[in-house]
Structure formats: structure tokens, C-alpha cells
Amino acid sequence: MLNVLLVGIAPVDCVQIFSLHGLVPELAGSLMTICEVFGSCVPNISWTLTTGEEISAHAVFSNAFALLLKLWKFNHPPVEYGVGDVPPVGSQLTPEYLLLVRNSHLISSGNSLKDPNRRRLARVACSSSSKPIFVDSFPKLKVWYRQHLACIASPLTGLVNGTPVHHTVDALLNMMFRKINRGNQSVANVTSGSSNSSRLGSEEGYLRPKLPAWDILEAVPFVADAALTACAHGRLSPRELCTGLKDLADYLPATLATIVSYFSAEVTRGVWKSVFMNGTDWPSPAANLSSVEEQIKKILAATGVDVPSLAAGVSSPAALPLPLAAFVSLTITYKLDKASQRFLDLAGPALETLAAGCPWPCMPIVASLWTQKAKRWSDFLVFSASRTVFLHSNDAVVQLLRSCFSATLGLNTSCCISSNGGIGALLGHGFGSHFNGGISPVAPGILYLRVYRSIRDVMFLREEIVSLLMQTVEDIVCLKPKKSKYGHASFAAALTEVKVAASLGASVVFLTGGLGLVQSLFKETLPSWFMSIHRSEKEGKRGGILPMLRGYALAYLAALCGAFIWGIDSSLSAASKRRPKILGCHMEFLASALDGKISVGCDPATWHAYVSGFLSLMVRCTPTWILELNVELLTRLCKGLRQWNENELALALLGVGGHGIMGSAAEMIIETEF
């Protein structure tokens, strides 16, 4: 019954349902208990179902373990664990984090919660266990998890001859390569530079070892390392390597997770030579590689992004790093049935992300190989391969974002998706084979949603978003002039489109970089931009409209970014607690510039529009932010506004500043009257 339940909730759709209901931490805690118990059992007893499937402790453990790993995004590539100033979301979904969330629900059960959703989660937490759960409660899982992290951080070390782990490695290697016949050649030690293990191939010890699953998982990285090293040195053929790894995965399906971890780490280290996918030693993508590349070009050409070409490498066979070649060759040996699907769901995303992170054209090669196996997945595989260019080139990311702005505002007349603008042009209507000659064009917003999680350095987007927004404002004024009855561009119509562009820019900043990128925007990017000199040939042609619209665009960008990340009220979230410091720093810059202590290099109309626009938005939309500023800072801002004859805005700012600012407000009213 337990195994039936685990298989039933294994599909990705079911995991999404658990996530929507907030039950992933509770499910993870239960799965850790199941894995700890069944992974410690020796599989001496098994049952065969009417379907022919054999049920044992290994089977129950493998199904529970695979589901657990899906919950904490195990299959993200190792490179994501240490790149950029802000850790990606995937790297935060660790077992410890899930248990901490689960324990927080338990603690909340003792409080009188107003939120019905939190009350529901608290009741669920109490129903499973009334005590907190920590990773230390699962010693076997903790040992495996530490080994997993060590495998990511550095090459394998620590295998000592004569230890139980070494004996397990030998037993597994003998099981995997029992059919290898080397004639009179004796079984020799295979020494890896990273593991110092082990020996390959012997008909002795053919019987599958009866070992607990945790003991097997501890040995698998050393087994994979020895096998891969033997293949690199010519002692194993590629076919023998893949067959042996498949036998290991069939023996204990959960080992596929550790194989994925090892191969992913080794690919990112870049120490293995590349192998030619020539169709003799390794499977060949030649049958449809050119077709896949052409479809990728068509997809990206619709968004105005340049794609690298394979033309320079047509004279030599396609090549992949050895671990990646072994990985993709292993995955295509699986049957496309329900029994294999739950494990392919674990390996598939890792293979996709890992191949996308390797040099071009690794991902098109992998997509070609899998398209040959599963033609019905060709659209998805080609679409996934099309994002590779963005992972290797910041320029391509900028081109894609430029297309997003142009499509949203209807500025891109060459785009074959839509020229009318709006959300429909930005996100489109999915993708599929409904286009003459292959897959239909994909909207730029959909492509960016597939790409942004894998951008390795999000900080470069600070300046790029501001630059793209300024260019978009210029295009709005110059390419889409809305004529008023006097023949001039309508300021109101242009301002409406500027708000849309700023909303898109703020969404991209928030979605891609979160709190870190928003804070950097306020503390570094915007002050630097205003202190720099910006000139445009088109500014004089349009009078004061363009500089003013630029200022308003930046004001909306800043206000929306702050609202997205901090909220507009006095909530107790971690992000909102940082709001007074970051906002105060930005307000100090504004006040210092208004006092004349800082020189502003941008157009005076742009600076005026930004300050008045941003403060107006704070007064109307986020008055709580103003309450968090000190009285002296508010007074300086109001004095600067009065120098511009912005008396109403200055008075409104003082009006929402709280009791401490009432004296300054009274003084200003008296001075204004007289």
C-alpha cells in the first residue's frame, strides 16, 4: 500500500498540487522518515505483483527517495550553488530549509493565528508529529547529503582499501561488468585520480549483493568514478560503460540520483576530455542535428536574437564532454513507460540544465539524440535547446529583453509574432508545430521566463534595464508620436506607454534578481545614472518631453521595484525590515542633490521629473514608507521641493510624515501664506 501511494503521488503534476497547498515541507518530513527506515533494510524479502513488478525494500526506498529529491530541486546543476551575489532560489530549497519551514508551522500551532491558511498548515504539522524534526534525526540521510555536497565541491577522496565502502564498490563493479571478457587479461586495478578505486570485471561475485540502500548509495560515486576513468583509459568501451550503469540503476533505481550528482559535478569541473558522437562508440546526432539547429534559429530569429552557428564545425563530428556523453547515453537507454518516467523526471531536468550550461553546441546535440528517441517531445526539446545561447552570452540576454520591451509596446515592426503590443505580444500563446516549416515562433516573454533562472550573473542587468528603459522611452516619443490637436506629441498618451515600459522593467528586475538586485538599483545604479551625463540627438527635436518622460519612467521603475520587493504596508517580512535602511539611503541621495552637495549630470528636466514623480508616488501609494524616514531628511526634501515651487507636493509629503513633522509643516504653511 505504501509503495502504491508513493508511485501515485510521484508525477510532477501531483508535486505541483502539494506545492500549491503549501504541503511540500510536511511531505518531505514524512518521506525522510520512510527513506531512513527502508534504506536501512536488507532486501531479503520481495513480492511480485500481477503486473510483473517486484516490490522490495529497495523499490519502496527508491520511489520515496526520488520523490524527496524532486521536492528540494536536487537536479539543479552544481554551478548554481556558488555563482553571483545572490543565491538562486533553487539552492535554498535544501532538506534543512524544508524542515525549518515544517517546524515553523509546528510552532505556529501554539499561537492564535488570524490567517486561515497558516492555521491549516499548523494543524497538518501537528497531525504528523508534535515535535520538531531536524536533519540530525536521519543519520543515514545526513551522511548521504554531506557526501552529495562534497561531491559538488571537490573531486572524490577518502576511499580506503579494506573498508566496508571499498568492499561495496568492488561488489557493485563486479555486478555491473560481469559480462566483460578480457581473454587472458587479468582483472587489474583501475586507479582514478579522484577516488583510488577499484577493479573491473569478473564473473565471480555475479550474484547481486544484498546490501541496504544507504550503503549502496555511499559507494555509487566511487563506482561511477572508477567506471568513467576506465572508459577514458580505454579499459571499458562506451557501450560497456552505459550497460553497466544501467544495470546498477536497475538494481537500485535510487542510484540514478547519485549518478546524476556525480556526472553533473564532473562536467562542471571541465577536467574530462570530449568524445566524438560518431555513431560507432557513442550515439550520433547527425541524423537530425542540422534540423534541430535550424528550428532553434527560427525560434530565436523571431525575437531578434543572433544565434551561434555550427557551420564552423561541420567538418568534424559532434563532441560532448565524457561525463555528459555517458549521462545522455544512459538516459536514452530507458524505456518511455510509467515505471521509468518517475526516474526520468529526476534525471531529465538535470540533463537539460547541465547540457545547456556546457559550450555550444552541447545542448543541440543532446536535443538531437533525445528527439531521435522520442519524436513526440521534439517541440519541447528544441524549445529547451533554444535557451542555450542566453546562458553563454549576456549580449543575447540584452537582445531578448529589448525584444520584450519592443513587443510589449508594439515598437518592433519586424517581429513576426505581433506588432500591436500588449501582454499577448509579450507572452504569446504557447508554442507548437503550427508554423509552416516547423515550430511556431515563440514570444520573447516566454523565452525569458525559461532563461532567467539560469542567468549566472544577474547584477549586469541593473544598468541594462535602465538603459533599455531609456531607449524605449525615446522610441515611444520618436517612433510612435501621438498627435494632439496642436500637432505635438501627446504627453498623456506617451506617459501611459512609459508606465507600461516601467512596469515591465520593474517586473524583470524583481523576477530575475529579487531583493539583492532591487537594493543595488536604489543604492548604486540610480545614483550613478543621475550623476552621469546623458545626451541624445533626439532630445532637441522633441523639446522637453523626452527628458521629462525619462525622469517619470525611472520614478515608476523605482517605485514599482520597491513595492514588489518590500510591499506597501508595514508588514513584518524580512524584505520589508530592510526597507528603511535602503530607502533612507536613496532619500539621502535625493536630499543631498537638492541641497547642492551632490552634482547631478543628467538633464535638469529628467532630474526634476524623477524627484517629483517618485515622491508623488510615495505620497499617493506608499505613505508607510514616508513614516519610516527621519524628520530631518523629510525637512530637507521639502525645502528642495519648495525651491522648484513644488509647494503642494512638499506640503503633501509633510502631511503624511507623522506627528514628528507637524512643526515643519506648520512653518511651511506660515511661510507660504506670507
Residue pairs with C-beta under 8 A, 6 or more apart in sequence:
2 34
2 60
3 55
3 59
3 60
3 63
6 34
6 60
6 63
6 64
6 67
7 63
7 342
8 14
9 15
9 18
9 27
9 67
10 63
10 66
10 67
10 70
10 342
10 345
11 341
11 342
11 345
12 70
12 345
15 24
15 67
15 70
15 71
18 24
18 27
22 117
22 121
23 121
23 124
24 71
24 98
25 98
25 99
25 101
25 102
25 105
26 102
26 105
26 121
26 124
26 125
26 128
27 67
27 71
28 68
28 71
28 72
28 95
28 98
28 99
28 102
29 98
29 99
29 102
29 128
29 129
29 133
30 128
31 64
31 65
31 67
31 68
31 71
32 68
32 95
32 99
32 133
32 137
32 138
32 141
33 138
34 60
34 61
34 64
35 61
35 64
35 65
35 68
35 138
35 140
35 141
36 138
36 139
36 140
36 141
38 57
38 60
38 61
38 64
38 213
39 57
39 61
39 65
39 140
39 141
39 212
39 213
39 214
39 217
40 140
40 212
40 213
40 214
41 57
41 61
41 212
41 213
42 57
42 210
42 211
42 212
43 56
43 57
43 58
43 210
44 210
45 56
45 57
46 54
46 55
46 56
47 54
47 55
47 56
48 54
48 55
49 55
53 59
53 339
57 213
58 213
58 251
58 252
58 253
58 254
59 253
61 213
61 254
62 213
62 252
62 253
62 254
62 343
63 253
63 342
65 213
65 254
65 257
66 253
66 254
66 256
66 257
66 342
66 343
66 345
66 346
67 342
69 75
69 257
69 346
70 345
70 346
71 93
71 98
72 93
72 94
72 95
72 97
72 98
73 90
73 93
74 257
74 260
74 261
74 346
75 260
75 346
75 347
75 349
75 350
75 353
76 88
76 90
76 91
76 350
76 353
77 264
77 268
77 350
77 353
77 354
77 357
78 152
78 264
78 265
78 268
79 268
79 357
79 456
80 88
80 90
80 91
80 454
81 87
81 91
81 152
83 456
83 457
84 456
84 457
84 458
84 459
85 459
85 516
86 458
86 513
86 514
86 515
86 516
86 517
88 453
89 453
90 453
95 135
95 141
95 145
96 134
96 135
99 133
99 134
99 135
102 125
102 133
103 125
103 132
103 133
103 134
105 118
105 121
105 122
105 124
105 125
106 122
106 125
106 126
106 129
106 130
106 131
106 132
107 132
108 118
108 121
108 122
109 122
109 123
109 125
109 126
113 119
113 122
135 141
135 142
135 145
136 142
140 214
143 214
143 218
144 214
144 217
144 218
144 258
147 218
147 221
148 258
148 261
151 221
151 261
151 262
151 265
152 261
152 264
152 265
155 193
155 194
155 269
156 192
156 194
156 195
156 221
156 222
156 225
156 262
157 194
157 195
159 165
159 166
159 169
159 195
159 196
159 197
159 198
159 222
160 166
164 215
165 215
165 218
165 219
165 222
166 197
166 198
168 209
168 211
168 215
168 216
168 218
168 219
169 197
169 198
169 219
169 222
169 223
169 226
170 198
170 199
170 205
171 205
171 209
171 211
172 209
172 216
172 219
172 220
172 223
172 248
173 198
173 199
173 200
173 201
173 223
173 226
173 227
174 201
174 202
174 204
174 205
174 206
175 205
175 206
175 207
175 208
175 209
175 247
175 248
175 251
176 223
176 227
176 244
176 245
176 247
176 248
177 200
177 201
177 202
177 227
177 236
177 240
177 244
178 201
178 202
178 203
178 205
178 206
179 243
180 200
180 201
180 236
180 240
182 201
187 199
187 200
187 201
187 202
188 199
188 200
188 235
189 198
189 199
190 197
190 198
190 199
190 200
190 226
190 229
190 230
190 233
190 235
191 197
191 229
192 225
192 226
192 228
192 229
193 229
194 225
195 221
195 222
195 225
195 226
195 229
197 222
197 223
197 225
197 226
198 222
198 223
198 226
200 226
200 227
200 230
200 235
200 236
208 251
209 216
213 252
213 254
216 252
216 255
217 252
217 254
217 255
217 257
217 258
220 248
220 255
220 258
220 259
220 262
221 258
221 261
221 262
223 248
224 245
224 258
224 259
224 262
224 263
225 262
227 236
227 241
227 244
227 245
228 241
228 266
228 272
228 322
228 323
228 326
230 236
230 241
231 237
231 238
231 240
231 241
231 322
231 326
232 272
232 273
232 322
236 244
237 281
238 275
238 281
238 282
238 325
238 326
238 329
239 281
241 326
242 326
242 329
242 330
242 333
245 259
245 326
245 330
246 330
246 333
248 255
248 259
249 255
249 256
249 259
249 330
249 343
253 343
256 343
256 346
256 347
257 346
259 327
259 330
260 327
260 346
260 347
260 350
262 323
263 323
263 324
263 326
263 327
263 354
264 327
264 350
264 354
266 272
266 323
267 321
267 323
267 324
267 327
267 354
267 357
267 358
268 354
268 357
270 321
272 321
272 322
272 323
273 321
273 322
274 319
274 320
274 321
274 322
274 325
275 281
275 282
275 319
275 320
275 321
275 322
275 325
276 282
276 316
276 317
276 318
276 319
277 283
277 284
277 285
277 317
277 318
277 319
277 320
277 325
277 365
277 369
278 284
278 317
279 286
282 320
282 325
282 329
283 328
283 329
283 332
283 369
283 372
284 317
284 318
285 292
285 318
285 364
285 365
285 368
285 369
285 372
286 317
286 318
287 368
287 372
288 368
288 371
288 372
289 310
289 318
289 361
289 364
289 365
289 368
290 310
292 364
292 367
292 368
292 371
292 381
292 382
292 385
293 309
293 310
293 361
293 364
294 438
295 382
295 438
295 439
296 307
296 364
296 382
296 385
296 386
297 307
298 435
298 437
298 438
298 439
298 441
299 382
299 383
299 386
299 431
299 439
299 441
299 442
299 447
300 306
300 307
300 386
300 389
300 447
301 307
302 415
302 416
302 417
302 441
302 442
303 399
303 400
303 403
303 407
303 415
303 417
303 441
303 442
303 443
303 444
303 447
304 399
304 402
304 403
304 406
304 412
304 414
304 415
305 389
305 390
305 396
305 399
305 400
305 403
306 396
306 399
307 389
308 360
308 361
308 389
310 361
310 364
313 361
318 361
318 365
320 328
320 358
320 362
320 365
320 366
321 358
321 362
324 354
324 355
324 358
324 362
324 366
327 347
327 351
327 354
328 351
328 355
328 366
328 369
328 370
331 344
331 347
331 348
331 351
331 370
332 369
332 370
332 373
334 340
334 343
334 344
336 344
336 373
336 374
351 366
352 363
352 366
352 384
353 454
355 362
355 363
355 365
355 366
355 367
355 388
356 362
356 363
356 384
356 385
356 387
356 388
356 391
356 454
357 391
357 454
359 392
360 388
360 389
360 392
361 388
362 388
363 384
363 385
363 388
364 385
364 388
366 385
367 381
367 382
367 384
367 385
370 377
370 381
371 377
371 378
371 381
371 382
374 381
379 431
379 432
379 433
379 439
382 439
383 431
383 439
383 442
383 450
384 450
386 442
386 447
387 447
387 450
387 451
387 454
389 396
390 396
390 397
390 400
390 447
390 451
390 454
390 455
391 451
391 454
391 455
391 456
394 457
394 460
397 451
397 455
397 461
397 464
398 464
398 468
400 444
400 447
400 448
400 451
401 448
401 461
401 464
401 465
401 468
401 508
402 468
402 471
403 412
403 415
403 444
404 426
404 444
404 445
404 448
404 504
404 508
405 411
405 468
405 469
405 471
405 472
405 501
405 504
405 505
406 412
406 415
406 472
406 475
407 415
407 417
407 418
407 421
407 425
407 426
407 443
407 444
407 445
408 421
408 422
408 423
408 425
408 426
408 445
408 500
408 501
408 504
409 421
409 472
409 475
409 476
409 480
409 497
409 500
409 501
410 418
410 419
410 420
410 421
410 422
410 425
410 480
411 421
411 472
411 475
411 476
411 479
411 480
412 419
413 419
415 425
416 441
417 425
417 428
417 441
417 443
417 444
418 424
418 425
418 428
418 443
419 425
425 443
426 443
426 444
426 445
426 504
427 443
427 445
427 446
428 441
428 442
428 443
428 445
428 446
429 443
430 446
431 439
431 440
431 442
431 446
432 439
432 440
433 439
433 440
434 440
435 441
448 508
452 508
452 511
452 512
455 461
455 512
458 512
458 513
458 516
458 517
459 513
459 516
459 517
459 520
461 508
461 509
461 512
461 513
461 517
462 509
462 513
462 517
462 520
462 521
462 524
462 525
463 525
463 529
465 505
465 508
465 509
465 557
466 505
466 525
466 526
466 529
466 554
466 557
468 505
469 501
469 502
469 505
469 553
469 554
469 557
470 534
470 550
470 553
472 501
472 553
473 498
473 501
473 546
473 549
473 550
473 553
474 536
474 538
474 546
476 494
476 497
476 498
476 501
476 549
477 489
477 494
477 538
477 542
477 545
477 546
477 549
478 538
478 541
478 542
480 497
481 489
482 489
482 490
482 493
482 494
483 489
483 490
484 490
489 542
489 545
491 545
491 548
491 549
494 545
494 549
495 549
495 552
498 549
498 552
498 553
498 556
499 556
501 553
502 553
502 554
502 556
502 557
502 560
503 556
503 560
505 557
506 556
506 557
506 560
506 561
506 564
507 560
507 564
509 517
509 518
509 521
509 557
509 561
510 517
510 518
510 561
510 564
510 565
513 520
514 565
515 565
515 575
515 578
518 561
518 562
518 564
518 565
519 578
519 582
521 558
521 561
522 558
522 561
522 562
522 582
522 583
522 585
522 586
523 582
523 585
523 586
526 554
526 558
526 586
527 586
527 589
529 554
529 602
530 593
530 600
530 601
530 602
530 606
530 607
530 610
531 598
531 599
531 600
531 601
531 602
532 601
532 602
533 601
533 602
534 601
534 602
534 603
534 606
536 546
538 546
539 546
539 547
539 603
544 605
547 603
547 604
547 605
547 606
547 609
548 605
548 606
548 608
548 609
549 609
550 603
550 606
550 609
551 605
551 606
551 607
551 608
551 609
551 610
551 611
551 613
552 609
552 610
552 613
554 606
554 610
554 614
555 609
555 610
555 612
555 613
555 614
555 616
555 617
556 613
556 617
558 586
558 614
559 614
559 617
559 618
559 621
559 622
562 579
562 583
562 622
562 625
563 621
563 622
565 575
566 575
566 576
566 578
566 579
566 583
566 625
567 573
567 575
567 576
568 621
568 622
568 624
568 625
569 624
570 576
570 624
579 625
579 628
580 628
580 629
583 625
583 628
583 629
584 628
584 629
584 630
584 633
587 629
587 633
587 637
588 633
589 598
590 611
590 614
590 637
590 640
591 633
591 636
591 637
591 640
592 598
593 599
593 600
593 607
594 611
594 636
594 637
594 639
594 640
594 641
594 643
595 636
595 639
595 640
600 607
608 644
611 640
611 641
612 641
612 644
612 646
612 649
615 637
615 641
615 649
615 653
616 649
616 652
618 625
618 626
618 653
619 626
619 649
619 652
619 653
619 655
619 656
623 656
626 634
626 653
626 656
626 657
626 658
627 656
627 657
627 658
629 657
631 657
631 660
631 661
631 664
634 653
634 654
634 657
634 661
634 664
635 661
635 664
637 650
637 653
638 650
638 651
638 653
638 654
638 664
638 668
639 650
641 647
641 649
641 650
641 653
642 650
642 668
647 668
647 672
650 668
651 665
651 668
651 669
651 672
654 661
654 664
654 665
654 668
655 665
657 665
